Amino acid sequence: HDRNLTSIERWAVRLHLISCRSCRRFRQQLTLLHRAAKRLGNFAVGQKLPATVRARIDRRIRAVRE
């Protein structure tokens, strides 16, 4: 079980994100995945994604990488 960060730890993370482009990008990717997962709702494991959903995910991943 994860614990909540202390206020000092939160500030340390914020300061790190200011100076680390790779971590900022990774954070953006996690946010994108979280939003995509919320939109899918109760999608069954192993069920194929509709082509329109796959295309949207691919476009957004490419946008984050650029």
ROKERO-973698 format. One record per atom (N, C-alpha, C): x, y, z; atom name. Coordinates in steps of 0.05 Angstrom, whole numbers. Layout:
+--------+--------+--------+------+
:      X :      Y :      Z : site :
+--------+--------+--------+------+
:      X :      Y :      Z :   CA :
...
+--------+--------+--------+------+
END
This chain:
+--------+--------+--------+------+
:      X :      Y :      Z : site :
+--------+--------+--------+------+
:     17 :    -24 :      0 :    N :
:      0 :      0 :      0 :   CA :
:     18 :     25 :      0 :    C :
:     13 :     43 :    -19 :    N :
:     28 :     68 :    -20 :   CA :
:     18 :     87 :      2 :    C :
:     35 :    104 :     10 :    N :
:     27 :    125 :     29 :   CA :
:     27 :    152 :     16 :    C :
:     14 :    171 :     28 :    N :
:     14 :    198 :     18 :   CA :
:     41 :    211 :     23 :    C :
:     50 :    228 :      5 :    N :
:     75 :    242 :      9 :   CA :
:     72 :    264 :     30 :    C :
:     94 :    268 :     44 :    N :
:     94 :    291 :     62 :   CA :
:     95 :    317 :     46 :    C :
:     90 :    339 :     59 :    N :
:     91 :    365 :     44 :   CA :
:    120 :    370 :     34 :    C :
:    140 :    362 :     49 :    N :
:    168 :    365 :     40 :   CA :
:    173 :    348 :     15 :    C :
:    163 :    323 :     16 :    N :
:    167 :    305 :     -7 :   CA :
:    152 :    316 :    -32 :    C :
:    128 :    327 :    -28 :    N :
:    113 :    338 :    -51 :   CA :
:    129 :    361 :    -63 :    C :
:    140 :    379 :    -46 :    N :
:    156 :    401 :    -57 :   CA :
:    181 :    391 :    -71 :    C :
:    193 :    370 :    -61 :    N :
:    217 :    358 :    -74 :   CA :
:    210 :    348 :   -102 :    C :
:    187 :    335 :   -104 :    N :
:    178 :    325 :   -130 :   CA :
:    173 :    348 :   -149 :    C :
:    159 :    369 :   -139 :    N :
:    153 :    392 :   -156 :   CA :
:    179 :    405 :   -166 :    C :
:    198 :    409 :   -148 :    N :
:    224 :    420 :   -157 :   CA :
:    238 :    403 :   -177 :    C :
:    237 :    377 :   -173 :    N :
:    250 :    359 :   -192 :   CA :
:    237 :    361 :   -219 :    C :
:    210 :    362 :   -220 :    N :
:    196 :    363 :   -245 :   CA :
:    202 :    389 :   -260 :    C :
:    209 :    410 :   -246 :    N :
:    216 :    435 :   -259 :   CA :
:    242 :    431 :   -276 :    C :
:    260 :    416 :   -265 :    N :
:    286 :    413 :   -279 :   CA :
:    289 :    388 :   -295 :    C :
:    270 :    369 :   -294 :    N :
:    274 :    343 :   -308 :   CA :
:    253 :    340 :   -330 :    C :
:    261 :    344 :   -354 :    N :
:    242 :    342 :   -377 :   CA :
:    231 :    314 :   -380 :    C :
:    248 :    294 :   -376 :    N :
:    240 :    266 :   -380 :   CA :
:    218 :    259 :   -360 :    C :
:    220 :    268 :   -335 :    N :
:    200 :    262 :   -315 :   CA :
:    174 :    277 :   -321 :    C :
:    176 :    301 :   -331 :    N :
:    152 :    316 :   -339 :   CA :
:    137 :    302 :   -361 :    C :
:    152 :    292 :   -381 :    N :
:    140 :    277 :   -403 :   CA :
:    127 :    252 :   -393 :    C :
:    141 :    237 :   -375 :    N :
:    130 :    213 :   -364 :   CA :
:    104 :    219 :   -348 :    C :
:    104 :    241 :   -334 :    N :
:     80 :    248 :   -319 :   CA :
:     57 :    254 :   -338 :    C :
:     63 :    267 :   -361 :    N :
:     42 :    272 :   -381 :   CA :
:     31 :    246 :   -392 :    C :
:     49 :    227 :   -397 :    N :
:     41 :    201 :   -408 :   CA :
:     23 :    186 :   -388 :    C :
:     30 :    187 :   -362 :    N :
:     13 :    174 :   -342 :   CA :
:    -14 :    187 :   -340 :    C :
:    -15 :    214 :   -342 :    N :
:    -40 :    228 :   -342 :   CA :
:    -57 :    220 :   -366 :    C :
:    -45 :    218 :   -389 :    N :
:    -59 :    210 :   -413 :   CA :
:    -70 :    181 :   -410 :    C :
:    -54 :    163 :   -400 :    N :
:    -64 :    136 :   -396 :   CA :
:    -86 :    134 :   -376 :    C :
:    -84 :    150 :   -355 :    N :
:   -105 :    151 :   -334 :   CA :
:   -132 :    160 :   -346 :    C :
:   -130 :    182 :   -362 :    N :
:   -155 :    192 :   -375 :   CA :
:   -166 :    172 :   -394 :    C :
:   -149 :    159 :   -410 :    N :
:   -159 :    139 :   -429 :   CA :
:   -172 :    116 :   -415 :    C :
:   -160 :    107 :   -393 :    N :
:   -172 :     85 :   -378 :   CA :
:   -199 :     92 :   -366 :    C :
:   -202 :    117 :   -357 :    N :
:   -227 :    126 :   -346 :   CA :
:   -249 :    126 :   -367 :    C :
:   -241 :    134 :   -392 :    N :
:   -261 :    135 :   -414 :   CA :
:   -270 :    107 :   -422 :    C :
:   -252 :     87 :   -419 :    N :
:   -259 :     60 :   -427 :   CA :
:   -279 :     47 :   -408 :    C :
:   -279 :     57 :   -383 :    N :
:   -297 :     46 :   -363 :   CA :
:   -291 :     17 :   -357 :    C :
:   -312 :      0 :   -358 :    N :
:   -310 :    -28 :   -351 :   CA :
:   -304 :    -45 :   -376 :    C :
:   -284 :    -38 :   -390 :    N :
:   -276 :    -53 :   -414 :   CA :
:   -265 :    -80 :   -406 :    C :
:   -275 :   -102 :   -417 :    N :
:   -267 :   -129 :   -410 :   CA :
:   -238 :   -134 :   -418 :    C :
:   -223 :   -148 :   -401 :    N :
:   -196 :   -155 :   -407 :   CA :
:   -197 :   -174 :   -431 :    C :
:   -179 :   -170 :   -450 :    N :
:   -178 :   -186 :   -474 :   CA :
:   -196 :   -177 :   -496 :    C :
:   -215 :   -160 :   -490 :    N :
:   -233 :   -149 :   -510 :   CA :
:   -217 :   -130 :   -528 :    C :
:   -222 :   -132 :   -554 :    N :
:   -207 :   -114 :   -573 :   CA :
:   -219 :    -86 :   -572 :    C :
:   -200 :    -67 :   -573 :    N :
:   -209 :    -39 :   -574 :   CA :
:   -220 :    -33 :   -601 :    C :
:   -241 :    -17 :   -603 :    N :
:   -251 :     -8 :   -629 :   CA :
:   -230 :      8 :   -643 :    C :
:   -230 :      6 :   -670 :    N :
:   -209 :     20 :   -686 :   CA :
:   -209 :     50 :   -680 :    C :
:   -231 :     62 :   -675 :    N :
:   -232 :     91 :   -670 :   CA :
:   -218 :     97 :   -643 :    C :
:   -221 :     80 :   -624 :    N :
:   -207 :     84 :   -598 :   CA :
:   -177 :     81 :   -601 :    C :
:   -169 :     60 :   -615 :    N :
:   -140 :     55 :   -620 :   CA :
:   -128 :     79 :   -635 :    C :
:   -142 :     89 :   -655 :    N :
:   -132 :    112 :   -670 :   CA :
:   -128 :    137 :   -652 :    C :
:   -148 :    142 :   -635 :    N :
:   -146 :    165 :   -617 :   CA :
:   -123 :    162 :   -598 :    C :
:   -119 :    138 :   -587 :    N :
:    -96 :    133 :   -569 :   CA :
:    -70 :    137 :   -583 :    C :
:    -68 :    126 :   -607 :    N :
:    -43 :    129 :   -623 :   CA :
:    -37 :    158 :   -629 :    C :
:    -58 :    174 :   -636 :    N :
:    -53 :    203 :   -641 :   CA :
:    -43 :    217 :   -617 :    C :
:    -55 :    212 :   -594 :    N :
:    -47 :    226 :   -570 :   CA :
:    -19 :    217 :   -560 :    C :
:    -13 :    192 :   -564 :    N :
:     14 :    184 :   -556 :   CA :
:     35 :    198 :   -574 :    C :
:     29 :    199 :   -600 :    N :
:     47 :    213 :   -618 :   CA :
:     50 :    243 :   -610 :    C :
:     28 :    255 :   -603 :    N :
:     28 :    284 :   -595 :   CA :
:     45 :    288 :   -570 :    C :
:     44 :    270 :   -551 :    N :
:     59 :    272 :   -527 :   CA :
:     89 :    269 :   -533 :    C :
:     96 :    251 :   -551 :    N :
:    124 :    246 :   -558 :   CA :
:    136 :    269 :   -573 :    C :
:    120 :    285 :   -586 :    N :
:    131 :    307 :   -603 :   CA :
:    138 :    331 :   -586 :    C :
+--------+--------+--------+------+
END
